[in-house]
């Protein structure tokens, strides 16, 4: 038995068009499918590709509350300010980054319009583990 990787991520959203704008502006997502009036799954949906990752958004009731559960996407450190401006331009609610040790990378935390928390992170797992080993 082998897990080959992540197949897709699904987010339930109140407004498909607003979610489409969010994913296209923030993640440079390419919309590859829209169910329109047809419903093959639970509700109307759109599919996107973000650097090869399949993301699905389905129409439904948004999350009632915000939590720290999140999905983190890796970005290059030299593009941090570009992404920060995209978030600001879209008027998204940003969350302060947690305190970090040096060399762990920088993070932008932000909520979409349906209370999902996302992170854009400049660090890599290998960097974090190396730094944590030095701290111990």
Residue frames relative to the residue before (quaternion, step in Angstrom):
aa qw qx qy qz dx dy dz
X 1.0000 0.0000 0.0000 0.0000 0.00 0.00 0.00
X 0.0121 0.8107 -0.5813 0.0680 3.58 -0.80 1.06
X 0.2690 -0.6949 0.6403 0.1863 3.54 -1.01 0.86
X 0.2888 -0.8008 0.5057 0.1397 3.56 -0.62 1.13
X 0.7237 -0.3341 0.2433 0.5527 3.58 1.19 -0.39
X 0.6530 -0.4653 0.3885 0.4540 3.54 -1.26 -0.26
X 0.3733 -0.7204 0.5427 0.2169 3.56 -0.86 0.98
X 0.7552 -0.2554 0.2143 0.5643 3.57 0.73 -1.09
X 0.3077 -0.6933 0.6136 0.2196 3.52 -1.37 0.24
X 0.1337 -0.7897 0.5958 0.0600 3.58 -0.97 0.89
X 0.0744 -0.7770 0.6249 0.0120 3.53 -0.99 0.96
X 0.3103 -0.7263 0.5861 0.1809 3.56 -0.94 0.95
X 0.0161 -0.8180 0.5715 -0.0632 3.55 -0.73 1.13
X 0.5355 -0.6327 0.4603 0.3178 3.55 -1.17 0.60
X 0.8108 0.1406 -0.0227 0.5678 3.58 0.95 -0.91
X 0.3743 -0.7663 0.4801 0.2052 3.59 -0.40 1.24
X 0.6704 0.5052 -0.3156 0.4424 3.59 0.91 -0.82
X 0.6438 0.5013 -0.3201 0.4814 3.59 1.00 -0.78
X 0.6407 0.5073 -0.3198 0.4794 3.59 1.03 -0.78
X 0.6208 0.5386 -0.3416 0.4559 3.60 1.02 -0.76
X 0.6395 0.5150 -0.3203 0.4725 3.58 0.96 -0.85
X 0.6251 0.5508 -0.3200 0.4510 3.58 0.97 -0.92
X 0.7332 0.4291 -0.2548 0.4619 3.60 0.67 -1.05
X 0.6484 0.5160 -0.3264 0.4547 3.60 1.01 -0.71
X 0.7126 0.4498 -0.2699 0.4659 3.60 0.87 -0.90
X 0.7398 0.4248 -0.2464 0.4599 3.59 0.76 -0.99
X 0.8264 0.2648 -0.0983 0.4871 3.58 0.77 -1.02
X 0.3943 -0.7121 0.4801 0.3270 3.61 1.26 0.01
X 0.1986 0.8181 -0.5113 0.1730 3.57 1.10 0.76
X 0.2829 -0.7202 0.6107 0.1683 3.51 -1.17 0.74
X 0.3159 -0.7387 0.5615 0.1981 3.60 -0.67 1.07
X 0.0909 -0.8332 0.5452 0.0146 3.57 -0.67 1.11
X 0.8035 0.0770 -0.0451 0.5886 3.59 1.24 -0.19
X 0.0128 0.7510 -0.6602 -0.0028 3.52 -1.18 0.71
X 0.4088 -0.7417 0.4758 0.2372 3.59 -0.69 1.04
X 0.2645 -0.7730 0.5345 0.2164 3.58 1.16 -0.47
X 0.8137 -0.2009 0.1771 0.5160 3.57 -0.84 -0.97
X 0.5890 0.5752 -0.3707 0.4299 3.60 1.23 -0.33
X 0.1140 -0.7760 0.6155 0.0775 3.55 -1.14 0.62
X 0.0964 -0.8048 0.5853 0.0210 3.54 -0.44 1.24
X 0.7328 0.3408 -0.1940 0.5561 3.56 1.18 -0.52
X 0.8074 -0.2512 0.1930 0.4977 3.59 -0.95 -0.84
X 0.7939 -0.0459 0.0781 0.6013 3.57 1.12 -0.68
X 0.7180 -0.3730 0.3232 0.4908 3.56 -1.30 -0.10
X 0.0040 -0.8199 0.5702 -0.0517 3.55 -1.02 0.80
X 0.1755 -0.7296 0.6482 0.1290 3.51 -1.41 0.33
X 0.2185 -0.7503 0.6102 0.1304 3.55 -1.17 0.69
X 0.0899 -0.7782 0.6212 0.0201 3.53 -1.14 0.80
X 0.2282 -0.7058 0.6410 0.1970 3.51 -1.34 0.32
X 0.0551 -0.7534 0.6552 0.0019 3.51 -0.99 1.01
X 0.8025 -0.2302 0.0957 0.5420 3.55 -0.21 1.31
X 0.7686 -0.3677 0.1712 0.4947 3.58 0.92 0.96
X 0.6091 0.5403 -0.3565 0.4582 3.62 1.24 -0.21
X 0.3448 -0.7414 0.5475 0.1780 3.56 -0.82 1.07
X 0.0207 -0.7795 0.6256 -0.0250 3.55 -0.76 1.11
X 0.1495 -0.7780 0.6081 0.0501 3.54 -0.93 1.00
X 0.0668 -0.7473 0.6571 0.0728 3.54 -1.11 0.75
X 0.1091 -0.7935 0.5986 0.0110 3.54 -0.90 1.04
X 0.4932 -0.6634 0.4836 0.2878 3.52 -1.05 0.80
X 0.3475 0.7169 -0.5501 0.2502 3.56 -0.95 0.93
X 0.7071 -0.4252 0.3380 0.4526 3.54 -1.30 -0.24
X 0.4225 -0.7134 0.4942 0.2615 3.60 -0.79 0.97
X 0.6717 -0.4624 0.3796 0.4369 3.54 -1.32 0.21
X 0.4708 -0.7004 0.4670 0.2639 3.57 -0.94 0.89
X 0.8128 0.0803 -0.0246 0.5764 3.58 1.07 -0.63
X 0.4828 -0.6542 0.5084 0.2838 3.51 -1.30 0.42
X 0.0455 -0.7733 0.6321 0.0177 3.54 -1.13 0.76
X 0.5956 -0.5470 0.4391 0.3915 3.56 -1.33 -0.13
X 0.4084 0.6671 -0.5080 0.3606 3.63 1.20 0.04
X 0.1582 0.8159 -0.5374 0.1429 3.57 -0.72 1.00
X 0.3440 -0.6639 0.6163 0.2472 3.48 -1.43 0.17
X 0.1618 -0.7963 0.5786 0.0701 3.57 -0.84 1.00
X 0.1587 -0.7635 0.6224 0.0669 3.53 -0.98 0.98
X 0.3948 -0.7195 0.5228 0.2305 3.56 -0.98 0.84
X 0.0362 -0.7756 0.6301 -0.0010 3.54 -1.05 0.90
X 0.5510 -0.5870 0.4577 0.3773 3.60 -1.17 0.40
X 0.5728 -0.6184 0.4131 0.3448 3.57 -1.00 0.80
X 0.6851 0.4979 -0.3030 0.4369 3.60 0.97 -0.75
X 0.6750 0.4453 -0.3037 0.5037 3.62 1.28 0.02
X 0.3162 0.7880 -0.4757 0.2298 3.58 1.33 0.10
X 0.7037 0.4673 -0.2722 0.4609 3.61 0.80 -1.00
X 0.5929 0.5607 -0.3627 0.4500 3.60 1.10 -0.65
X 0.6874 0.4618 -0.2760 0.4880 3.58 0.90 -0.94
X 0.6127 0.5489 -0.3508 0.4476 3.58 1.01 -0.75
X 0.6544 0.5014 -0.3072 0.4753 3.60 1.00 -0.80
X 0.6191 0.5391 -0.3479 0.4529 3.61 0.98 -0.76
X 0.6533 0.5125 -0.3076 0.4647 3.56 0.95 -0.90
X 0.6691 0.5011 -0.2880 0.4671 3.55 0.93 -0.94
X 0.6632 0.5205 -0.3030 0.4443 3.58 0.91 -0.93
X 0.6901 0.4579 -0.2750 0.4883 3.58 1.08 -0.69
X 0.4356 -0.7302 0.4296 0.3040 3.58 1.30 -0.14
X 0.3197 0.7717 -0.4963 0.2366 3.57 1.11 0.60
X 0.4919 -0.6403 0.5119 0.2932 3.52 -1.23 0.65
X 0.1492 -0.8099 0.5644 0.0570 3.55 -0.50 1.21
X 0.2922 -0.7325 0.5939 0.1594 3.54 -1.15 0.74
X 0.5262 -0.6267 0.4624 0.3415 3.57 -0.97 0.77
X 0.4936 -0.6475 0.4961 0.3016 3.54 -1.06 0.80
X 0.5051 -0.6260 0.4883 0.3385 3.56 -1.10 0.62
X 0.6171 -0.5287 0.3991 0.4248 3.61 -1.16 0.40
X 0.1140 -0.8072 0.5786 0.0255 3.56 -0.96 0.87
X 0.4284 -0.6365 0.5666 0.3003 3.51 -1.30 0.42
X 0.6499 -0.5099 0.3804 0.4157 3.56 -1.22 0.47
X 0.8217 0.2714 -0.2209 0.4498 3.54 -1.28 0.59
X 0.5240 0.6402 -0.4208 0.3722 3.62 1.21 0.10
X 0.5419 -0.6004 0.4104 0.4212 3.58 1.21 -0.37
X 0.4255 -0.6760 0.5399 0.2656 3.53 -1.34 0.25
X 0.1477 -0.8008 0.5772 0.0604 3.55 -1.17 0.63
X 0.1723 -0.7126 0.6693 0.1207 3.48 -1.29 0.67
X 0.1023 -0.7800 0.6164 0.0356 3.57 -0.71 1.10
X 0.1282 0.7959 -0.5801 0.1165 3.58 -0.89 0.90
X 0.3698 -0.7082 0.5637 0.2096 3.51 -1.24 0.64
X 0.3942 -0.6598 0.5736 0.2832 3.54 -1.16 0.62
X 0.7243 -0.4468 0.3042 0.4280 3.58 -1.26 -0.17
X 0.7210 0.4149 -0.2196 0.5097 3.59 1.32 -0.16
X 0.6172 -0.6173 0.2978 0.3864 3.57 1.26 0.63
X 0.4346 0.6442 -0.5032 0.3781 3.62 1.15 0.46
X 0.2789 -0.7548 0.5714 0.1613 3.56 -0.95 0.89
X 0.0836 -0.7752 0.6259 0.0166 3.54 -0.97 0.98
X 0.1503 -0.7559 0.6285 0.1047 3.53 -1.29 0.43
X 0.1477 -0.7143 0.6746 0.1137 3.52 -1.17 0.74
X 0.0422 -0.8415 0.5344 -0.0672 3.55 -0.46 1.27
X 0.3468 -0.7698 0.5061 0.1760 3.56 -0.93 0.93
X 0.6504 0.5494 -0.3184 0.4168 3.60 1.18 -0.37
X 0.3483 -0.6999 0.5835 0.2198 3.51 -1.39 0.21
X 0.6536 -0.5217 0.3769 0.3982 3.57 -1.20 0.51
X 0.6539 0.5270 -0.3265 0.4337 3.60 0.86 -0.90
X 0.6364 0.5205 -0.3262 0.4665 3.61 1.03 -0.77
X 0.6717 0.5065 -0.3015 0.4487 3.55 0.90 -0.94
X 0.6707 0.4956 -0.3059 0.4592 3.59 0.89 -0.89
X 0.6285 0.5302 -0.3286 0.4646 3.57 1.02 -0.82
X 0.6803 0.4841 -0.2860 0.4703 3.58 0.91 -0.90
X 0.6584 0.5045 -0.3138 0.4621 3.60 0.94 -0.82
X 0.6204 0.5357 -0.3478 0.4552 3.61 1.05 -0.66
X 0.6503 0.5046 -0.3143 0.4731 3.59 1.03 -0.74
X 0.6432 0.5400 -0.3140 0.4428 3.57 1.12 -0.74
X 0.6501 0.5776 -0.3119 0.3828 3.60 1.03 -0.78
